[in-house]
Structures are given as C-alpha cells and as structure tokens.
Amino acid sequence: MSFWYAVVDLLPFEWAEPGSMFFMKNALLAVLVISPLFGLLSTMVVESRMSFFSDALGHSAFTGIAIGTLCGLASPMWCAVVFAVVFALLYTLVQRKTKMASDTVIGVFSSTAVALGIFISTLGGRSFTKFNTLLIGDILSVTPDKIGLLALILALVLVLWATSWNRMMLSATHPALADSRGIQIFWQQALFTSAVAVVVTVSMTWVGLLVINSLLVLPGAAARNVARNVRQYHLWALVLAVGSGIAGLMTSYYLGSSTGASITLYLAVCFGATFVLKRD
C-alpha cells in the first residue's frame, strides 16, 4: 500500500496530502477495483435479462450475514459468500428444470431470502438496526486486506471473461444453439451466477444493498446505447463504471452523501446522455 499512498500523494486534493486521510486513499483504490467488476458483470447481466438477479443476491447475502452473526462468527461475510453462491446455484438449477421465466424465479428466491434474513436477524426479539449499515454501505471503512481480496476477485473475473464470455453469452441468449454446439449450459450459467454472487456479497458492505443492483445494471445499459460491437460494449461499460465511481466518491466526500448513491446517480446521468446520443 505504500506505493499506492505515494502515488495518491501527488494528487491536488487536501485529502491526498502525505501522511493523512488514509481512509480516503483506501476508498479511492477500492473504487478503482470495484468499478471494473461491476462494469464487466453488468454487460452479461443486461444481455441475460437478469437485472434484478443482483438484488435477489443481495437479499441472500444479507441472510447469510444474519446466519453468520447468529452463529457468532467473527467474520460473517464468509458465511454470506457461501450462502449467496448456494443461492445462485439453486436459482440456476430451478430455472433450468422448471423452464420458468427468469424474473419469476428471481422473485421467488428474492422474497424467500429477504423474509428468512429478517426472520433470523429479529429472532428472539433482537433489533434489526445493527444491520442498517448494510443498506447504505460505507466505502470509507474499507481496509487494505479487503482491497486485496477485491483485487484477487477482479483478476479471477478478468480470466473468466477472457476464457468464457462467448460461451456464457451464447448460453444465456440462445440456449438451444449453445446446446447444439456442445456447450454445458447449466455450468456456464452457474459459473456466471456464482461470480455475481461473490462480487455482490463481498462489495455489499461498502456499496450498500439498496443501490448495488443499479451498479450491476446501469453501466451495461448505458454502454449498450452507444456500443457498436462487443469490444466497444465492454470498453464503454468499464469507462462509465470507473468514471462514475471516481466522481461518486469525490461527490460523497465533499457533500457528505452516500458513496453508493452518488455513483448510481452519475451512472443514471450517463445512461440518459448515451440514450440521447443513441443511434438507431
């Protein structure tokens, strides 16, 4: 982290002065790692028509944290990760076996997860207020070790995208064609949903449950307005996600607003601008 701090010290901001406000410097690095994750995953989320899947995963992650807290775990986040991955795999299995529309299956799982999470967190008359921070998030609380974890996840997602994006996209948009080409549709979809589950669960604490779904939809939706091919699609999604992430962090610092909400509003503006520029 010393190298990163030395680089940030060169920026012309008061919080970037040497030896001060390390929480803001950590938050900036976290944004630079989280934003590309959301940018990449959003392209697949939009094309797969799974816009509310991340919202359902957030509910399942909340349930996992509630279970971890009930069990007295020092770090309930890992329980949340496991629960969210199981949730994602079950969703993929049910959708494949029942042939139901994705929004129907997502609605079933989402409502069940949030009800179970609230039930567990309030069991025995306990207060729900200790979980309120998960709703809004606090990226200024991110620590260097968690940034390292996010960087590792980003590297794995990049490898996944480089090796499997075409197969995952074909499995999501044209299952019959993918099956005729020998692609294991279930495992491709399971791989994608598990990746989203891990990203949503790990970043939920800093981004906030209320807006995390928007961060997985808006970059891809805005990029789709102006992209002319797959390469442009990914590039625009990454640029818009990273740019909005940095702008949102700066806005939250100077105005005292929620970082996750600020990033979402910038992405919404990007969507509006790209919609105006869209060519039929």
C-alpha positions in Angstrom: 0.0 0.0 0.0 3.0 2.3 0.5 3.4 2.6 -3.3 -0.3 3.5 -3.7 -0.1 6.1 -1.0 3.0 7.6 -2.7 1.0 7.9 -6.0 -2.0 9.4 -4.4 0.1 12.0 -2.5 0.8 13.6 -5.9 -2.9 14.4 -6.5 -4.0 18.1 -6.0 -6.5 17.4 -3.2 -6.3 18.2 0.5 -7.2 14.7 1.5 -4.2 13.5 -0.7 -1.6 15.2 1.5 1.2 12.8 2.7 0.5 11.0 5.9 -3.2 12.0 6.2 -6.7 10.6 5.4 -5.6 7.1 4.6 -9.3 6.1 4.7 -10.0 8.2 1.7 -7.0 6.9 -0.2 -8.1 3.3 0.6 -11.6 4.2 -0.6 -10.3 5.5 -3.9 -8.3 2.3 -4.5 -11.4 0.2 -3.6 -13.4 2.2 -6.2 -10.8 1.6 -8.9 -11.1 -2.2 -8.1 -14.8 -2.5 -7.6 -15.9 -0.4 -10.6 -14.4 -2.6 -13.2 -16.0 -5.6 -11.6 -19.4 -4.0 -11.9 -18.7 -2.8 -15.4 -17.8 -6.2 -16.7 -20.5 -8.1 -15.0 -23.2 -5.6 -16.0 -22.7 -6.4 -19.7 -23.7 -10.0 -19.0 -26.5 -9.0 -16.6 -28.1 -6.8 -19.2 -27.8 -9.2 -22.1 -29.1 -12.1 -19.9 -32.1 -10.0 -18.8 -31.2 -10.7 -15.2 -31.3 -7.1 -14.0 -32.9 -8.0 -10.6 -30.8 -11.0 -10.0 -28.2 -9.0 -8.1 -30.9 -7.5 -5.9 -32.0 -11.1 -5.0 -28.4 -12.0 -4.4 -28.1 -9.0 -2.0 -31.0 -10.3 -0.1 -29.4 -13.8 0.1 -26.1 -12.2 1.2 -27.9 -10.3 4.0 -29.5 -13.6 5.1 -26.0 -15.2 5.1 -24.6 -12.4 7.3 -27.6 -12.8 9.7 -26.9 -16.5 9.9 -23.2 -15.9 10.5 -23.9 -13.4 13.2 -26.4 -15.8 14.9 -23.7 -18.4 14.9 -21.2 -16.0 16.5 -18.7 -16.0 13.6 -16.0 -13.3 13.8 -16.4 -12.6 10.1 -19.9 -13.4 8.9 -19.1 -12.2 5.4 -17.7 -15.6 4.5 -21.0 -17.2 5.6 -22.7 -14.7 3.4 -20.5 -15.6 0.4 -21.2 -19.4 0.8 -24.9 -18.7 1.2 -25.1 -16.4 -1.9 -23.2 -18.9 -4.1 -25.6 -21.7 -3.0 -28.5 -19.4 -3.7 -27.1 -18.6 -7.2 -26.6 -22.3 -8.0 -30.1 -23.2 -6.7 -31.6 -20.4 -8.9 -29.8 -21.7 -11.9 -30.9 -25.3 -11.2 -34.6 -24.3 -10.7 -34.7 -22.1 -13.8 -33.2 -24.9 -15.9 -35.6 -27.6 -14.5 -38.8 -25.6 -14.5 -38.3 -23.5 -17.7 -39.9 -20.6 -15.8 -39.1 -17.0 -16.8 -36.0 -15.7 -15.0 -38.0 -12.8 -13.4 -40.4 -15.3 -11.8 -37.6 -17.5 -10.4 -35.8 -14.4 -9.1 -39.0 -13.1 -7.4 -39.5 -16.4 -5.6 -35.9 -16.6 -4.4 -35.6 -12.9 -3.5 -38.8 -12.8 -1.4 -37.8 -16.0 0.4 -34.3 -14.8 1.1 -35.3 -11.4 2.5 -38.0 -13.0 4.6 -35.6 -15.5 6.0 -32.9 -12.8 6.7 -35.4 -10.6 8.6 -36.7 -13.6 10.5 -33.2 -14.7 11.6 -32.0 -11.2 12.4 -35.0 -10.4 14.6 -35.2 -13.9 16.2 -35.6 -13.7 20.0 -36.6 -10.0 19.9 -33.2 -8.8 18.6 -33.1 -5.4 17.0 -32.7 -5.1 13.2 -30.9 -1.7 13.5 -27.4 -3.2 13.6 -27.9 -4.3 10.0 -28.9 -0.9 8.8 -25.3 -0.1 7.7 -25.7 -2.9 5.1 -28.5 -1.0 3.4 -26.4 2.2 2.6 -22.8 0.9 2.8 -19.7 2.7 3.8 -16.8 2.5 1.4 -14.6 4.7 3.7 -14.4 1.8 6.1 -12.7 -0.5 3.6 -9.3 -1.9 4.8 -6.2 -2.8 2.8 -6.7 -6.5 3.3 -10.3 -6.3 1.9 -8.9 -4.3 -1.1 -6.5 -7.1 -1.8 -9.4 -9.6 -1.7 -11.3 -7.4 -4.2 -8.2 -7.2 -6.5 -8.0 -11.0 -6.4 -11.7 -11.3 -7.4 -11.1 -8.8 -10.2 -8.3 -10.8 -11.6 -10.4 -14.0 -11.5 -13.3 -12.3 -13.2 -10.9 -11.0 -15.9 -9.7 -14.5 -16.5 -13.3 -15.7 -16.6 -14.3 -13.1 -19.1 -11.3 -13.8 -21.3 -11.9 -17.5 -21.5 -15.7 -18.0 -21.2 -17.6 -14.8 -22.1 -18.7 -16.0 -25.5 -19.9 -19.3 -24.2 -21.7 -17.7 -21.2 -23.4 -15.2 -23.5 -24.5 -17.8 -26.0 -25.8 -20.0 -23.2 -27.8 -17.1 -21.9 -29.2 -15.7 -25.1 -29.6 -18.8 -27.3 -29.6 -21.9 -25.1 -30.7 -24.2 -27.9 -27.8 -23.1 -30.2 -25.4 -23.4 -27.3 -26.5 -26.9 -26.6 -26.2 -27.9 -30.2 -22.6 -26.7 -30.1 -21.8 -28.9 -27.1 -21.7 -26.1 -24.5 -22.7 -27.2 -21.0 -25.4 -24.6 -20.5 -26.0 -25.2 -16.8 -22.4 -25.0 -15.8 -21.8 -21.8 -17.9 -24.8 -20.1 -16.2 -23.8 -21.5 -12.8 -20.3 -20.0 -13.3 -21.7 -16.6 -14.2 -24.2 -16.5 -11.3 -21.6 -17.6 -8.8 -19.3 -14.8 -10.0 -22.0 -12.3 -9.5 -22.8 -13.8 -6.1 -19.3 -13.4 -4.9 -18.9 -9.8 -6.2 -22.3 -8.7 -4.7 -21.6 -10.3 -1.3 -18.1 -9.0 -0.9 -18.8 -5.5 -2.0 -22.2 -5.1 -0.4 -20.8 -3.8 2.9 -19.1 -0.8 1.2 -21.6 -0.1 -1.7 -24.9 -0.7 0.1 -27.7 -3.2 -0.5 -30.2 -0.6 -1.7 -28.1 0.5 -4.7 -26.0 -2.5 -5.6 -28.4 -3.7 -8.2 -28.2 -0.4 -10.0 -24.4 -0.7 -10.2 -24.8 -4.0 -12.0 -27.3 -2.7 -14.5 -26.6 0.9 -15.4 -23.0 0.5 -16.8 -24.1 -2.2 -19.2 -27.4 -0.4 -20.1 -25.6 2.9 -20.8 -22.8 1.1 -22.8 -25.4 -0.7 -24.9 -26.8 2.6 -26.1 -23.6 3.7 -27.8 -21.6 0.5 -28.5 -21.4 -0.9 -32.0 -19.7 -4.2 -31.2 -18.7 -6.4 -28.3 -15.3 -4.8 -27.7 -16.9 -1.3 -27.6 -19.6 -2.7 -25.3 -17.1 -3.9 -22.7 -14.9 -0.8 -23.1 -17.8 1.7 -22.6 -19.1 -0.3 -19.6 -15.7 -0.2 -17.9 -15.1 3.5 -18.7 -18.5 4.6 -17.5 -18.3 2.4 -14.3 -14.8 3.7 -13.4 -15.6 7.3 -14.2 -18.8 7.3 -12.3 -17.1 5.5 -9.4 -14.4 8.2 -9.0 -16.9 11.0 -9.5 -19.3 9.5 -7.0 -16.5 9.1 -4.4 -15.4 12.7 -4.8 -19.0 13.9 -4.6 -19.7 11.9 -1.4 -16.5 13.3 0.2 -17.3 17.0 -0.5 -21.0 16.8 0.0 -21.2 14.2 2.8 -23.6 12.0 0.8 -23.7 8.2 0.4 -21.0 7.0 -2.0 -23.0 4.2 -3.5 -26.0 6.5 -4.1 -23.7 9.2 -5.7 -22.1 6.6 -8.0 -25.6 5.4 -9.0 -26.8 8.9 -9.8 -23.7 9.5 -12.0 -24.4 6.3 -13.9 -28.0 7.3 -14.3 -26.8 10.6 -15.9 -24.5 8.6 -18.2 -27.5 6.4 -19.2 -29.5 9.5 -20.0 -26.7 11.0 -22.0 -26.0 7.9 -24.0 -29.7 7.4 -24.7 -29.8 10.9 -26.2 -26.7 10.1 -28.3 -28.1 6.7 -29.3 -28.4 5.9 -33.0 -31.0 3.6 -34.3 
